[in-house]
Structure formats: C-alpha cells, structure tokens
C-alpha cells in the first residue's frame, strides 16, 4: 500500500492510503472534522480501521438506516482491493452515545370505528 506522510502541528506522522481516504471522506461530512481520529491495525484477517468521531456527528457518519456507514465500508473495500488488501471499518460508539432503548408503550385498544363498515 502507498504511504502518505504529513507534517501537522510539528507532529510528523504517516498514514496508509486506505486510512487517509476514510479520514478525508469522514472529515468532509461531519461538523467537527478536528475530532475525527482513525487507527489502523493489521492482523491475519486483513486491515481494521477504527474510526472515532464527535458524539454529535455520529448521525452523519451512520446515516439513515446505516446507509452512510454501509457506503463508507463499500468504498473502503474498493480502496483495499486496489491494493490487494482486505479492509474493514469499525465505527466506535462514543461514551454515552446511545442510551438504553425505550420499550414501546401500548396506548390501549386502537379505535377502528372509522373503517369497520368498509366493503371491499
């Protein structure tokens, strides 16, 4: 894989192409791009990129019904395939990000009097 090196705030660091790609895309869609952090781990199953974002930006990263997250993972797999690597994305849920799920409250019987006399 290609390595990209940057000099940012007197800290010199290098990133692989897949990590740089996901960080650039996510920074473009969130409101707090300075809080976007990625880490990259390589093991026998491939490359795992872990993404951390500001709790307020989780909705932008996940998207409606997970569509944005699914799309990010698909694009990342394409970037990985270009470099003969299997790349996966893990999105870390921030502390206190999602509270416990509230059970549905039943309001009692449903009034169906408006449609009881319909003939079909």
Secondary structure, 3 states (H helix, E strand, C coil): CCEEEEEECCEEEEEEHHHHHHHHHHHHHCCCHHHCEEEEEEECCEEEEEEECCHHHHHHHHCHHHHHHHHHHHHHHHHHHHCCCCEEEEECCCCCCCCCCCCCCCCCCCCCCCCCCCCC
